[in-house]
Amino acid sequence: MKQMRNDEESLVRRFQKGEERAFNELVLKYKEKVFNMILRMVRNKEDAKDLSQETFVKAYFGLKDFRAESSFFTWITRIALNLCINFTKREKFRSFVSFFDLKKPVLIENSSSQEVEKDEMIKAIDDAVLSLPPRQRMVFVLRHYQKNPFKKIAEILGKSEGGVKSNYFQAVNKLKKTLAKYKTI
């Protein structure tokens, strides 16, 4: 872990001294992690691609002033999460669907009822996670999907570890309530 941090710091310093290629190495190192985290937040591949690119563009222009008070990954994760919050706020205004745009669901004749139920449950989970308040969604995604320890999440979000734990457990409880009808007997 320490070696990874040293490599990261070296790449940041090289970029800050004018070596453009060092930033490309940082992008290659973290683009998949950043994309996956953003995808969990916004649940749309195209939006996640756009937000990932925007994250690295912001990082590129901000990295010259980066003071390494946290790791590069922590810093870029914070950028990505802030972009996700802003995106989510914008999308709420765009989410009004005209009833002319609504279509009947397409039923696939060969799909089993188990597959249909599984697809419905996956959609319900996605919808439930998306319905969480932004801070709880961030904490849930960083903990549950990204497997970050609470201490790291607190560092990323600039919050106390206790506050992060509280947000996580509130998110889990809301998800349990929302998804209670999918509980198997």
N, C-alpha and C positions, 0 to 999 in steps of 0.2 A: 504494500500500500504506500509506504514511504517512497519507494522507487518511482511509483506512478506519479506521485505528487512532485518529485524532483524533475521527472521528464516533462511534466506539465509546466512547471515553473520555468524550465529551460526554454521550452517552446514560446512561452509568453515573453520572456526577456529577449529572445532572438527576434520575435516579431516587433517588439518595441524598439529594437535597434535598427529596424528597417528590412528585415528578412521576411518578405511576403510568404515565402514557402512554408514558414513555420506556422502561419495561420492555417494554411491548407492542411497541415498535419493535425492541428487541433480539430478542424472540421471533420476530417476522416476519422479521428479518434472518437468523437462524440456525436456525430450526426445521427446515428441509429438510436442511441439512448434518448437524445432530445426529441427525435421524431416520435418514438414510441410513447414517451411521456405526454407529448402534446396530443397524440392520437387518442390516448385514454381520456384526455380532458375534453376534446371537442368531438370525438367519435365520427370524424369524416376525413378520409384520406387526403382529399384535395386540399381541404382547409389546413390539415396538419402539415402537408408539404409546404404550403404558403407560409404558415406560421413558423415552421422550422427555418425556412430560408430567411424570413424576416428576423428571426432570432440571431442567426449568424451574421446578418448584415449589421444589426445593432451592435453585436459583439465586436465586429471588425472595426467599426468607427469608434467604439468606446474603449477598446483594448489599449490604446496608446496611453490612456489615463488610468488604467487598472492598477491598483495599489497592492494587490495580492493580500488583502486583509482576510480573504477566504480563498478557497481553491478556485481555479478557473471553472471547473465543472459546477461548483456551487453557484458561482456568479452567473454563468450562462443559464443554469436552471431557473434562477430567479428572473432573468430576462424573459425566458420562455413562459413562465407562469404568469407574469404580468401581462404579456401579450395575450395569453389565453383568457385572462380575466376581461381585458378590454374587448376581445373578440366576442366573448360570451355576452357581454352587455350590448354590443352592437347587434348581435344576432337576435336577441330578445325582441328588438324592434322590428326585425325582418321576418319574424316567425309567424306572422298572421297569414294564414292561408285562405285564399279565396275558395269558396265552395265549388267554383268552376274547375279548380285545379285538382280537386279530390277525385281519386279513382278507386274503383272497386279493387280489392286485393285479388291478385292472380293466384289461383289454386293450381298446384302442380298435381296432375292426376296420379303420378307414380310415387309421390312422396308418402311415407308412412306417417301414421298419426304421431308416433314417437319423434320423428324428425320435425314435424310441424310444432309439436309441443316444445321441443328443444329450441327451435328457432324463436318461438314466442317467448320462452324464458330468457334467452340471450338478449332479445330486444328489450324485455322488461328490465333486466339488470342494467343494460346500457341507459335506458330512460331514467331509471331510478338514480344511477350515479350522476347523470346530467342534471337531475332535478335538485341535487344537493346545492346548498349555498357555495359560492366559489371557494372560500377558505376551506370548508370541510371537504369539498371535492378534491382540492389540491392535496390536502393531507392524506385523504383516502388513497388517491392514485399513487402518491409517492411512497406510501407505506405498503398498501396491498399489492399493487401491480409492479412497482419498481423495487420493492423489498428494502427500502431504506430504513435504518434505525431511527427512532424518534429524535435522537440527538442530532443526526444529520439533517432531518427535516426541519428541526428548529433553527439550525444554522442557515439552511437555504431560505427559509421564510423570515428570518430575523425575529423569531418569536421564542418564548420560553418553551422548554421541553414539556412542562406541565400543561401549557396552553395547547400545544400540538397534540398531546395525548387526549386532552378533553375534546378537541375538534374531531379526532379520529373516532373516539367512542360515541360521540354524538352522531357522526356520519353512519357508523355501523348500526346504531339503534334505529335511525331513520330508514336505513336500507332494510333492516329486519321487518319493520312495520310495513313498508311499502311492498315488500316481496313476500309477505306472510302467506298469501294465497298459493304460492308455489311450493310451500313446505309439503314434503311428501310424508305420508303416514307410515 
